[in-house]
């Protein structure tokens, strides 16, 4: 099965317009529920600005959230699987001091 990016465009990268702190988040709203193996890559293609302190949460309704993964401090990557379909994913940065958030890709491999 193929893997799909958050917007199906390889060249797209989200970079926050200002430094983010613990009260900020970045969210994906899927048109229809998805499930499978998720991989979230942060940082630029050059490897700068990876998210080393943060977590990922999922939701079916956008109101109730479940923590599913933490970001690797070494690679800035988060990986997790969901067996029940979800409609929303959010990244919650938890930097020691505010920093720019760069989300390079979000892949979902159907299972």
N, C-alpha and C positions, 0 to 999 in steps of 0.2 A: 504494500500500500504506500502511496506517496505521502510526503509530509507537506503541510501547508503553513505558510507564514500568516501572521495576524491579518495582513491585508493582501496577501498573495503577490506582493511586489518585492523582489529581491533588493531593489535599490533604496527602499524606504527605511529610514531610521528616525525614531522620535528622539529629539533632544530638547530638554526643558528650557524655557526661555529665561528662567531664573534658577538659582540654587534651591533645591528642595530640602525640607527638614522632616522631622518625625511626624508632623501633622498632615503631610501631603501624600497623595497617591496618584498612580496612573492606572487607568482602567480600560479594559476591552469589553465591549458589548457585542456578543455574537447575535446574528439575526435569528438563528435557531440553535437549540441546545447541541453541545458537542461533548465528546468524551474521547479518552485515549491517553496517550503518553505525551505530556507537554514538556517542552524545553524552551526556556526563556534566556536569551543571551543579552547581556548588557555591555555597554562600552562601545567605543568606536571600532572600526575595522583595524585600526592601528593598535588596538589593545589599551587605549587610554580611557579613563573614566568609568571603569567597571564598578558596579554596585557591590560593595563588600559587606554592608550591613543592611539587611532588609528581609522582607518576607513576602509570600504570595498567599492570597486568599481567593476562594471561589464562592460563587453563589448561584442559586437557581432563580431567585426572584429579585436580586439587587438590594435586599433588605437584611437577610440573614447570611452571615459570612462564616466560612470555615477556613482555618489556617491549614495549608497543605504543604508548604515548603519554605525553607530559608535559602538565601543565596549563598553560594560558596564564597568564602572570603578570599580564596585563591584565584578563582576563575570568573567570579561575578555571574555565574550561571545557576539557574534553579531548574530542577527537574522533578516531575511528579506525574502520577497516573490517577485518573478518575474513572470509575466504572459507572457511576451515575452521571447522566448528562448535566452540564452546567451552562449557563448563559452569560455569566460575568466572571471576569478574572481581574484582580487588581494587585498591583505591585505597591507595597508600602515601604519606602526607603526609611532606614533608621540610622542615618549617618551621625557620627560623633559631632560634626559641624556641618552646616548646610553645604551641599555640593550639587553640581549639575547632574541630572539623570539622563542617561543615554540608553534607550532600549533599542537594541540592534535588530532583534527578531524574536518572534514567538511562533514556535512550530507545534503542530499537533499531529501525531502519528496515530491514525485510527487503530484500535485493537479489536 
